[in-house]
């Protein structure tokens, strides 16, 4: 039914939100290990990460 699928989507959104918070250290560790051997890619990813975290903070401050 429609309601069960929309609640499943809501659950998935919550899981994704939790995932991004809980695993951020693990993600950063993996990223460091990879980017140690790819310095230019690291610079780009760092810039993208900064933009994304700024965007998230702006979204949170609006609510």
Secondary structure, 3 states (H helix, E strand, C coil): CHHHHHHHHHHHHHHHHHHHHHCHHHHHHHHHHHHCCCHHHHHHHHHHHHHHHHHHHHHHHHC
